[in-house]
Amino acid sequence: NLIAAIKRKCTSEETLAVLKQELDPPSGEEEMADGMYNPTKIDVFIQSLLYLGCKSFSHSFAAIAKFHSVFKVLGNSEEAQICILRSVFELWKTHQQMLVVLIDKLLKTQIVECAAVANWVFSKDMVPEFSKCYIWEI
């Protein structure tokens, strides 16, 4: 549904509505406390959006720019921003140049903060990447 909505050139509000409809718990179930983030919602959004924008840097940049407000809503805490970075990494770990450029773009557009990037880079999940040059570019 999300990919179809993005292909239909939906607005940021419509994107958030699709994410809420598809991935929020049914009413009556315990809701997440304010300030908590939904990693599944972040993963689905990032993977869908960047998959559709994978043709080139400019396609990805346009997708980030168009849905900037959705990124800001989903990445409302440092933990959520680290989740965004993990999702980008999972999608682009075999294309290191795209990974470096996209993380730089996320920083410049203030979707993620420097502290979140530093905490993610130096997390134990990223230890295997320490010997690779691209990680130090980030």
NUVEXMAR-694168 format. One line per field, with one value per residue: residue in one letter; x, y, z of N, C-alpha, C in turn; residue number from 1. Coordinates in nm, 4 decimals. Layout:
N
residu: (A | ...)
nc1: (X | ...)
nc2: (Y | ...)
nc3: (Z | ...)
cac1: (X | ...)
cac2: (Y | ...)
cac3: (Z | ...)
cc1: (X | ...)
cc2: (Y | ...)
cc3: (Z | ...)
num: (NUM | ...)
END
This chain:
138
residu: (N | L | I | A | A | I | K | R | K | C | T | S | E | E | T | L | A | V | L | K | Q | E | L | D | P | P | S | G | E | E | E | M | A | D | G | M | Y | N | P | T | K | I | D | V | F | I | Q | S | L | L | Y | L | G | C | K | S | F | S | H | S | F | A | A | I | A | K | F | H | S | V | F | K | V | L | G | N | S | E | E | A | Q | I | C | I | L | R | S | V | F | E | L | W | K | T | H | Q | Q | M | L | V | V | L | I | D | K | L | L | K | T | Q | I | V | E | C | A | A | V | A | N | W | V | F | S | K | D | M | V | P | E | F | S | K | C | Y | I | W | E | I)
nc1: (0.0804 | 0.1927 | 0.4006 | 0.2490 | 0.1002 | 0.3011 | 0.3938 | 0.1692 | 0.2105 | 0.1528 | 0.0773 | 0.2732 | 0.1151 | -0.0746 | 0.0941 | 0.1766 | -0.0731 | -0.1224 | 0.0869 | 0.0096 | -0.2392 | -0.1678 | 0.0340 | 0.0007 | -0.1003 | -0.4115 | -0.7064 | -0.7746 | -0.5751 | -0.2686 | -0.1249 | 0.1774 | 0.3867 | 0.4031 | 0.6636 | 0.7912 | 0.9167 | 0.8326 | 0.9883 | 0.9297 | 0.7587 | 0.9322 | 1.1275 | 0.9727 | 0.8877 | 1.1382 | 1.2666 | 1.0815 | 1.0597 | 1.3284 | 1.3854 | 1.2211 | 1.3457 | 1.5900 | 1.7166 | 1.8974 | 2.1245 | 1.9953 | 1.7241 | 1.6882 | 1.7496 | 1.5418 | 1.3240 | 1.3786 | 1.3614 | 1.0926 | 0.9492 | 1.0327 | 0.9023 | 0.7753 | 0.9932 | 1.0847 | 0.8763 | 0.8806 | 1.1435 | 1.1753 | 1.3285 | 1.6527 | 1.6947 | 1.5100 | 1.6207 | 1.8605 | 1.7535 | 1.6541 | 1.8990 | 2.0034 | 1.8205 | 1.8685 | 2.1313 | 2.0956 | 1.9618 | 2.1467 | 2.4016 | 2.5693 | 2.6373 | 2.8412 | 2.9088 | 2.6613 | 2.5465 | 2.7132 | 2.6668 | 2.3873 | 2.3583 | 2.4997 | 2.3272 | 2.0976 | 2.1937 | 2.2507 | 1.9963 | 1.8867 | 1.7474 | 1.8561 | 2.0632 | 2.3991 | 2.4960 | 2.3403 | 2.4319 | 2.7018 | 2.6729 | 2.5514 | 2.7458 | 2.9540 | 2.8410 | 2.7948 | 2.6907 | 2.8044 | 3.0726 | 3.1989 | 3.2300 | 3.4267 | 3.6818 | 3.6602 | 3.6976 | 3.4909 | 3.3258 | 3.4569 | 3.4443 | 3.1877)
nc2: (-0.1198 | 0.1268 | 0.1700 | 0.1853 | 0.4145 | 0.6115 | 0.6001 | 0.7043 | 0.9638 | 1.0719 | 1.2892 | 1.4073 | 1.3893 | 1.1996 | 0.9819 | 0.9421 | 0.8736 | 0.6291 | 0.4745 | 0.4802 | 0.3523 | 0.0973 | 0.0047 | 0.0759 | -0.0358 | -0.2169 | -0.0414 | -0.0358 | -0.2065 | -0.1845 | 0.1302 | 0.2831 | 0.4653 | 0.8261 | 0.9776 | 0.7436 | 0.5420 | 0.3763 | 0.1125 | -0.0629 | 0.0840 | 0.2884 | 0.1365 | 0.0256 | 0.2591 | 0.3857 | 0.1814 | 0.1427 | 0.4024 | 0.4677 | 0.2523 | 0.3043 | 0.5345 | 0.4557 | 0.4720 | 0.6788 | 0.9229 | 1.1702 | 1.0980 | 0.9770 | 1.1963 | 1.3702 | 1.2248 | 1.2250 | 1.5008 | 1.5544 | 1.4073 | 1.5048 | 1.6044 | 1.3743 | 1.2153 | 1.3750 | 1.3494 | 1.0725 | 1.0421 | 1.1462 | 1.1283 | 1.0538 | 0.7764 | 0.6948 | 0.8224 | 0.6830 | 0.4400 | 0.5056 | 0.5441 | 0.2827 | 0.1484 | 0.2693 | 0.1843 | -0.0972 | -0.1201 | -0.0122 | -0.1264 | -0.2622 | -0.0779 | 0.1427 | 0.4104 | 0.5331 | 0.5041 | 0.6704 | 0.9217 | 0.9511 | 0.9521 | 1.1817 | 1.3634 | 1.3290 | 1.4351 | 1.7039 | 1.7954 | 1.7961 | 1.5774 | 1.3683 | 1.3921 | 1.4969 | 1.3699 | 1.1370 | 1.0048 | 0.9660 | 0.8020 | 0.5808 | 0.4998 | 0.4238 | 0.2139 | -0.1248 | -0.2825 | -0.1875 | -0.2493 | -0.4499 | -0.2985 | -0.1138 | -0.1448 | -0.0652 | 0.1839 | 0.3651 | 0.4072 | 0.5843 | 0.8079 | 0.8901)
nc3: (0.0000 | 0.0787 | -0.1075 | -0.3413 | -0.2809 | -0.2687 | -0.5314 | -0.6529 | -0.6067 | -0.3498 | -0.0697 | 0.2142 | 0.4433 | 0.3652 | 0.3397 | 0.6058 | 0.7076 | 0.5766 | 0.6832 | 0.9523 | 0.9409 | 0.8441 | 1.0183 | 1.2883 | 1.6149 | 1.6559 | 1.7706 | 2.1166 | 2.1908 | 2.3751 | 2.3483 | 2.2272 | 2.4458 | 2.4675 | 2.2830 | 2.2263 | 1.9623 | 1.6530 | 1.5323 | 1.3204 | 1.1575 | 1.0775 | 0.9395 | 0.7273 | 0.5945 | 0.5221 | 0.3718 | 0.1640 | 0.0463 | -0.0251 | -0.1864 | -0.4047 | -0.4869 | -0.5815 | -0.8281 | -0.8842 | -0.7369 | -0.7416 | -0.7612 | -0.5116 | -0.3443 | -0.4130 | -0.3176 | -0.0418 | 0.0067 | -0.0636 | 0.1256 | 0.3676 | 0.5987 | 0.6925 | 0.7615 | 0.9741 | 1.1589 | 1.2103 | 1.2993 | 1.5664 | 1.7944 | 1.9373 | 1.9374 | 1.7444 | 1.5224 | 1.5004 | 1.4329 | 1.1792 | 1.0483 | 1.0664 | 0.9028 | 0.6529 | 0.6209 | 0.6101 | 0.3662 | 0.1813 | 0.2262 | 0.0525 | -0.1340 | -0.0886 | -0.1488 | -0.2058 | 0.0447 | 0.2073 | 0.0861 | 0.1167 | 0.3966 | 0.4557 | 0.3315 | 0.4905 | 0.7273 | 0.6509 | 0.5903 | 0.8337 | 0.9302 | 1.0689 | 1.3582 | 1.4399 | 1.6710 | 1.6803 | 1.4513 | 1.5202 | 1.7492 | 1.6301 | 1.4366 | 1.6071 | 1.7425 | 1.8677 | 1.6673 | 1.4361 | 1.4441 | 1.2751 | 1.0445 | 1.0906 | 0.9824 | 0.7250 | 0.4800 | 0.4065 | 0.6289 | 0.7876 | 0.6419 | 0.6801)
cac1: (0.0000 | 0.2772 | 0.4679 | 0.1464 | 0.0665 | 0.4135 | 0.3915 | 0.0575 | 0.2540 | 0.0757 | 0.1372 | 0.3325 | 0.0055 | -0.1309 | 0.1939 | 0.1635 | -0.2010 | -0.1041 | 0.1704 | -0.0721 | -0.3427 | -0.1089 | 0.1314 | -0.0327 | -0.1788 | -0.5561 | -0.7541 | -0.8036 | -0.4469 | -0.1853 | -0.0539 | 0.3107 | 0.3908 | 0.4530 | 0.8082 | 0.8416 | 0.9125 | 0.7920 | 1.0933 | 0.8716 | 0.7075 | 1.0503 | 1.1852 | 0.8849 | 0.8932 | 1.2713 | 1.2918 | 0.9920 | 1.0934 | 1.4602 | 1.3769 | 1.1643 | 1.4391 | 1.7226 | 1.7713 | 2.0110 | 2.1333 | 1.8935 | 1.5942 | 1.6858 | 1.7439 | 1.4063 | 1.2358 | 1.4053 | 1.3082 | 0.9459 | 0.8929 | 1.1101 | 0.8179 | 0.7513 | 1.1174 | 1.0916 | 0.7783 | 0.9272 | 1.2728 | 1.1562 | 1.4194 | 1.7818 | 1.6768 | 1.4407 | 1.7165 | 1.9520 | 1.6748 | 1.6564 | 2.0331 | 2.0133 | 1.7403 | 1.9436 | 2.2461 | 2.0493 | 1.9275 | 2.2586 | 2.5316 | 2.6546 | 2.6690 | 2.8932 | 2.9036 | 2.5235 | 2.5293 | 2.7818 | 2.5995 | 2.2546 | 2.3722 | 2.5365 | 2.2037 | 2.0117 | 2.2522 | 2.2347 | 1.8542 | 1.8536 | 1.6608 | 1.9301 | 2.1598 | 2.5367 | 2.5095 | 2.2795 | 2.5233 | 2.8196 | 2.6332 | 2.5274 | 2.8739 | 3.0342 | 2.7641 | 2.8545 | 2.6425 | 2.8883 | 3.2127 | 3.2572 | 3.2533 | 3.5341 | 3.8019 | 3.6286 | 3.7246 | 3.3712 | 3.2658 | 3.5267 | 3.3955 | 3.0623)
cac2: (0.0000 | 0.2455 | 0.1894 | 0.2318 | 0.5535 | 0.6971 | 0.6048 | 0.7929 | 1.0987 | 1.1139 | 1.3931 | 1.3584 | 1.3550 | 1.0719 | 0.8791 | 0.9150 | 0.8044 | 0.4899 | 0.4104 | 0.4639 | 0.2515 | -0.0345 | -0.0413 | 0.1055 | -0.1448 | -0.1927 | 0.0292 | -0.1286 | -0.2596 | -0.0840 | 0.2226 | 0.3188 | 0.5905 | 0.9419 | 0.9826 | 0.6149 | 0.5330 | 0.2465 | 0.0729 | -0.1252 | 0.1932 | 0.3532 | 0.0446 | 0.0160 | 0.3870 | 0.4059 | 0.0808 | 0.1694 | 0.5292 | 0.4630 | 0.1541 | 0.3749 | 0.6380 | 0.3953 | 0.4869 | 0.7709 | 1.0118 | 1.2755 | 1.0389 | 0.9617 | 1.3303 | 1.4219 | 1.1519 | 1.2776 | 1.6374 | 1.5523 | 1.3477 | 1.5558 | 1.6142 | 1.2385 | 1.1800 | 1.4482 | 1.2896 | 0.9396 | 1.0528 | 1.2483 | 1.1079 | 1.0002 | 0.6336 | 0.6848 | 0.8615 | 0.5688 | 0.3402 | 0.5517 | 0.5141 | 0.1360 | 0.1116 | 0.3127 | 0.0938 | -0.2292 | -0.1114 | 0.0287 | -0.1715 | -0.3085 | 0.0384 | 0.2305 | 0.5503 | 0.5781 | 0.5119 | 0.7909 | 1.0402 | 0.9640 | 0.9913 | 1.3228 | 1.4368 | 1.3255 | 1.5313 | 1.8405 | 1.8322 | 1.7891 | 1.4633 | 1.3051 | 1.4818 | 1.4477 | 1.2779 | 1.0083 | 0.9414 | 0.9221 | 0.6871 | 0.4674 | 0.4555 | 0.3589 | 0.1090 | -0.2575 | -0.3372 | -0.1383 | -0.2886 | -0.5139 | -0.1988 | -0.0226 | -0.1606 | -0.0191 | 0.3276 | 0.4491 | 0.4390 | 0.7004 | 0.9236 | 0.9330)
cac3: (0.0000 | 0.0877 | -0.2362 | -0.4357 | -0.2463 | -0.3095 | -0.6780 | -0.6901 | -0.5687 | -0.2335 | 0.0151 | 0.3393 | 0.5339 | 0.3193 | 0.3721 | 0.7491 | 0.7274 | 0.5327 | 0.7850 | 1.0731 | 0.9127 | 0.8235 | 1.1169 | 1.4268 | 1.6739 | 1.6537 | 1.8896 | 2.2260 | 2.2360 | 2.4422 | 2.2597 | 2.2728 | 2.5222 | 2.3929 | 2.2740 | 2.1779 | 1.8176 | 1.6004 | 1.4385 | 1.2009 | 1.0741 | 1.0198 | 0.8397 | 0.6097 | 0.5231 | 0.4631 | 0.2693 | 0.0501 | -0.0179 | -0.0898 | -0.2953 | -0.5199 | -0.5285 | -0.5963 | -0.9636 | -0.8858 | -0.6213 | -0.7502 | -0.7270 | -0.3660 | -0.2855 | -0.4347 | -0.2256 | 0.0929 | 0.0130 | -0.0681 | 0.2469 | 0.4809 | 0.7186 | 0.7420 | 0.8303 | 1.1007 | 1.2506 | 1.2497 | 1.3659 | 1.6690 | 1.9075 | 1.8925 | 1.9099 | 1.6154 | 1.4195 | 1.4847 | 1.3586 | 1.0398 | 0.9962 | 1.0493 | 0.7861 | 0.5347 | 0.6121 | 0.5642 | 0.2250 | 0.0968 | 0.2759 | -0.0584 | -0.2184 | 0.0156 | -0.1901 | -0.1848 | 0.1894 | 0.2553 | 0.0319 | 0.1771 | 0.5373 | 0.4497 | 0.2991 | 0.6092 | 0.8211 | 0.6004 | 0.5959 | 0.9764 | 0.9611 | 1.1788 | 1.4212 | 1.4450 | 1.7843 | 1.6423 | 1.3562 | 1.5961 | 1.8320 | 1.5403 | 1.3791 | 1.7102 | 1.8109 | 1.8492 | 1.5391 | 1.3264 | 1.4648 | 1.1564 | 0.9399 | 1.1307 | 0.8983 | 0.5907 | 0.4695 | 0.3919 | 0.7584 | 0.8424 | 0.5651 | 0.7427)
cc1: (0.0847 | 0.3465 | 0.3690 | 0.1105 | 0.1770 | 0.4183 | 0.2792 | 0.0884 | 0.1704 | 0.1497 | 0.1991 | 0.2236 | -0.0574 | -0.0360 | 0.1850 | 0.0342 | -0.1909 | -0.0203 | 0.0905 | -0.1739 | -0.2830 | -0.0294 | 0.1026 | -0.1138 | -0.3277 | -0.6008 | -0.7967 | -0.6758 | -0.3662 | -0.1099 | 0.0852 | 0.3039 | 0.4422 | 0.6047 | 0.8685 | 0.8281 | 0.8756 | 0.8949 | 1.0389 | 0.8220 | 0.8237 | 1.1102 | 1.1024 | 0.8925 | 1.0270 | 1.2940 | 1.2062 | 1.0357 | 1.2267 | 1.4677 | 1.3239 | 1.2591 | 1.5770 | 1.7872 | 1.8945 | 2.0142 | 2.0200 | 1.7535 | 1.5812 | 1.6748 | 1.6045 | 1.3076 | 1.2532 | 1.3444 | 1.1551 | 0.8858 | 0.9700 | 1.0262 | 0.7861 | 0.8752 | 1.1225 | 0.9942 | 0.8294 | 1.0571 | 1.2725 | 1.2438 | 1.5506 | 1.7708 | 1.6096 | 1.5353 | 1.8188 | 1.8813 | 1.6691 | 1.7905 | 2.0526 | 1.9372 | 1.8109 | 2.0628 | 2.2040 | 2.0184 | 2.0506 | 2.3946 | 2.6233 | 2.6916 | 2.7144 | 2.8892 | 2.7639 | 2.4968 | 2.5902 | 2.7064 | 2.4621 | 2.2627 | 2.4127 | 2.4122 | 2.1091 | 2.0627 | 2.2255 | 2.0902 | 1.7994 | 1.7495 | 1.7240 | 2.0317 | 2.2965 | 2.5557 | 2.4529 | 2.3709 | 2.6455 | 2.7859 | 2.6072 | 2.6592 | 2.9547 | 2.9567 | 2.8267 | 2.8072 | 2.7359 | 3.0351 | 3.2717 | 3.2908 | 3.3724 | 3.6570 | 3.7795 | 3.6386 | 3.5981 | 3.3152 | 3.3300 | 3.4960 | 3.2691 | 3.0943)
cc2: (0.1263 | 0.2741 | 0.2409 | 0.3778 | 0.6487 | 0.7095 | 0.6951 | 0.9376 | 1.1544 | 1.2219 | 1.3279 | 1.3137 | 1.2214 | 0.9561 | 0.8414 | 0.8396 | 0.6574 | 0.4138 | 0.3831 | 0.3517 | 0.1114 | -0.0864 | -0.0043 | -0.0104 | -0.1125 | -0.1219 | -0.0736 | -0.1928 | -0.1463 | 0.0001 | 0.2475 | 0.4523 | 0.7033 | 0.9414 | 0.8517 | 0.6128 | 0.3912 | 0.2031 | 0.0094 | -0.0190 | 0.2646 | 0.2662 | 0.0400 | 0.1447 | 0.4044 | 0.3088 | 0.1066 | 0.2936 | 0.5211 | 0.3554 | 0.2225 | 0.4824 | 0.5861 | 0.4153 | 0.5755 | 0.8507 | 1.1136 | 1.2220 | 1.0253 | 1.0966 | 1.3891 | 1.3548 | 1.2036 | 1.4170 | 1.6365 | 1.5050 | 1.3885 | 1.5588 | 1.4764 | 1.1899 | 1.2464 | 1.3905 | 1.1550 | 0.9453 | 1.1554 | 1.2308 | 1.0527 | 0.8516 | 0.6123 | 0.7221 | 0.7504 | 0.4577 | 0.3772 | 0.5164 | 0.3646 | 0.0904 | 0.1494 | 0.2188 | -0.0426 | -0.2287 | -0.0918 | -0.0238 | -0.2238 | -0.1962 | 0.1502 | 0.3782 | 0.6076 | 0.5954 | 0.6401 | 0.9162 | 1.0598 | 1.0061 | 1.1383 | 1.4084 | 1.4406 | 1.4225 | 1.6752 | 1.8879 | 1.8233 | 1.6833 | 1.3822 | 1.4052 | 1.4153 | 1.3449 | 1.1399 | 0.9330 | 0.8863 | 0.7994 | 0.5630 | 0.4124 | 0.3773 | 0.2551 | -0.0274 | -0.3240 | -0.3011 | -0.1780 | -0.3588 | -0.4161 | -0.1081 | -0.0305 | -0.1130 | 0.1333 | 0.4141 | 0.4924 | 0.5626 | 0.8257 | 0.9802 | 1.0167)
cc3: (0.0000 | -0.0448 | -0.3399 | -0.4084 | -0.2906 | -0.4612 | -0.7299 | -0.6549 | -0.4539 | -0.1553 | 0.1387 | 0.4365 | 0.4956 | 0.3510 | 0.5193 | 0.7792 | 0.6875 | 0.6360 | 0.9121 | 1.0549 | 0.9085 | 0.9436 | 1.2615 | 1.4833 | 1.6671 | 1.7813 | 1.9938 | 2.2781 | 2.2960 | 2.3398 | 2.3151 | 2.3459 | 2.4339 | 2.3947 | 2.2256 | 2.0263 | 1.7764 | 1.4962 | 1.3100 | 1.1040 | 1.0045 | 0.9106 | 0.7124 | 0.5276 | 0.4508 | 0.3480 | 0.1449 | -0.0264 | -0.0920 | -0.1980 | -0.4216 | -0.5730 | -0.5627 | -0.7336 | -0.9689 | -0.7561 | -0.6253 | -0.7217 | -0.5749 | -0.2961 | -0.2983 | -0.3388 | -0.0826 | 0.1080 | 0.0196 | 0.0638 | 0.3726 | 0.6089 | 0.7775 | 0.8176 | 0.9682 | 1.2036 | 1.3017 | 1.3300 | 1.4763 | 1.7925 | 1.8531 | 1.8587 | 1.7746 | 1.5012 | 1.3951 | 1.4082 | 1.2097 | 0.9763 | 0.9743 | 0.9248 | 0.6563 | 0.5132 | 0.5580 | 0.4148 | 0.1368 | 0.1409 | 0.1659 | -0.1549 | -0.1251 | -0.0220 | -0.1683 | -0.0356 | 0.2455 | 0.2116 | 0.0972 | 0.3240 | 0.5462 | 0.4228 | 0.4193 | 0.7162 | 0.7771 | 0.6057 | 0.7384 | 1.0094 | 1.0736 | 1.2315 | 1.4260 | 1.5564 | 1.7511 | 1.5466 | 1.4302 | 1.6811 | 1.7479 | 1.4857 | 1.4820 | 1.7918 | 1.7822 | 1.7193 | 1.4234 | 1.3393 | 1.3415 | 1.0437 | 0.9693 | 1.0411 | 0.7546 | 0.5850 | 0.4689 | 0.5270 | 0.8186 | 0.7625 | 0.6274 | 0.8641)
num: (1 | 2 | 3 | 4 | 5 | 6 | 7 | 8 | 9 | 10 | 11 | 12 | 13 | 14 | 15 | 16 | 17 | 18 | 19 | 20 | 21 | 22 | 23 | 24 | 25 | 26 | 27 | 28 | 29 | 30 | 31 | 32 | 33 | 34 | 35 | 36 | 37 | 38 | 39 | 40 | 41 | 42 | 43 | 44 | 45 | 46 | 47 | 48 | 49 | 50 | 51 | 52 | 53 | 54 | 55 | 56 | 57 | 58 | 59 | 60 | 61 | 62 | 63 | 64 | 65 | 66 | 67 | 68 | 69 | 70 | 71 | 72 | 73 | 74 | 75 | 76 | 77 | 78 | 79 | 80 | 81 | 82 | 83 | 84 | 85 | 86 | 87 | 88 | 89 | 90 | 91 | 92 | 93 | 94 | 95 | 96 | 97 | 98 | 99 | 100 | 101 | 102 | 103 | 104 | 105 | 106 | 107 | 108 | 109 | 110 | 111 | 112 | 113 | 114 | 115 | 116 | 117 | 118 | 119 | 120 | 121 | 122 | 123 | 124 | 125 | 126 | 127 | 128 | 129 | 130 | 131 | 132 | 133 | 134 | 135 | 136 | 137 | 138)
END
